[in-house]
Amino acid sequence: MNKTEEIIEKIEKLLKKPCWVIDILPYQVPQESAGQYFAVEEHYLKDPQNTRLRQCFADLLLKLNCYYDFLVYHNDRIIEKPSPEQLEEMILHNTDTIDILLQEDVLITVQRDDTYLTVYDPDEKLLKTLKQLSAAHGLFLWKPE
């Protein structure tokens, strides 16, 4: 098995683990909500809001990268220890899923059409750090039902 296959296998395994969300909202919107979730989501996926949101994601992840080693799988490429500029560029101009492995036992996914990040199988220490970083960027960390 080559390195790319190993990384894909790790990602697939982590995608089945419990996850948390770093979101613009403090908790999951109920299905029967009278609010305008989809209209608001669409609003945030358009510029200039989308660029600001992606910048928040990039800033949060760059700060997290000070504490954890990153291995990025993006566009069928493996990037070990991406430079801050590389990571920021990928997030700001994301055209596909970005998978970030933290020390090979946690996965963070950045989807191009989502207003949130998904974190798979974080431990308590990472959750505490993510909660602080999220709050500093006006974002919220919560566990989906």
N, C-alpha and C positions, 0 to 999 in steps of 0.2 A: 504494500500500500504506500503510495507516495504522500508527500506532505499535504498537498491540496486535498486529497481524499481523507486524510486524517482530520484536517480542519473541518471539512464538511461534515464528517461523522460526529465530531464533537459538537458542532453547532446544532445538528439535528437532534442529538441527545439532550442538549440543554433546552431546546425549544419545547420539550415535554415536561420540563421542571416548573415548579411554581414561579409565578412572575409578579412583578410590581410595575407600576406605571408612573412615569414622570410626565405630568400633564399640565395644561393651562387651567384645568378645573380641579377643585379640591376632592371630588369623589365622582363615581360613575353616575351618569345621568340615567334615571330610571326610564324604562321603555315607555311608560305611560305619562311621561312628563309633558306638561302643557307648553313648555318652552320651545325655543327654536334651535335646538342643538345643531341640526344639519345645516341650517342657514348660517349660524355662527361659525361652525367648522369651515364651511366653504369660504367665508369671509377671511378667516385666518390663513387659509391656503392660497390667498391671492396677495400679490405685492401691494403695498410695502409691508403688510403684516407678516407675510410668510418669511421675508428676509429677516425681519426682526426676531421672529420665533426661531429660525434656524441659527441666528447669531447667539441667542440664548442657549440653545442646545450645544453649539460649538464651545461657547465660553464655559459652560458647566463641565463638558467632557474634557476640555483642556485642563481645567483645575483638577478634575478627578485623575487625570493622567499624571499629576504630580505625585500621587499616592500609589497608583497601580500601573503596572506595565500593560501596554495595549498591543494586541495583534489584531489587525483589521483585515477582514475578507470583504472585498468590494470589486464588482465587475470581474469576477473570476480571477482576481489577483490577491495575493497575500502580501500584506505590508506589515513588517515587524517594526515596532517602535517608530511609528510615523512621526515626522516632524510636526510641530505645532501648526506650521503653515499648510502642510499636506492634509492634516486632519480637518482643519478649519475649511479648507477648499472643498474637501469631499462633502462635508455637511452642508455648506452653503449652496453648493451646486449639485446636490444629490439627484441622480436620475434613476436610482435603483436602491435596493436594500443595502445598508451598510451594517455588517456584523462586526462587533467589537468584542473580542475575548479578553477578559481580565484574568491574568494568571491562569488561563485555561480552564477555570472552573465556574466562571460567571460569563453570561452573554448579555450585551446590550445591543438592541436593534434600533436602527434609525431608518424608518420608512419614508419614502419621498412624499407620500400623500397622507401622512398622519400628523396630528397636532400633539403627539406625545412620543416619548421614548419608552421602550419596554426593556425591563431588566429581569433576567432569568436566573433564579437560584442564588440570590444575594444572601450573605450572612449578616448578622446583626451589626457588625462593625461597618460594613459597606452601606447598609441601610441608614445608619446614623449619619454617615458622611454625605450620602445622597440627599437625605432630608435637609441637611444644612445647606448644601449647594443649591438644591432646588429652590428653597425659600429665598436665598440670596438673589435668585433670578426671577422671582415672581411666579415660580412654578410649584406644583404640589406633587408629593409622592404618596401613592396609595395602592392598596392591593385590590385587584378586581374581585368581584364576588364569584 
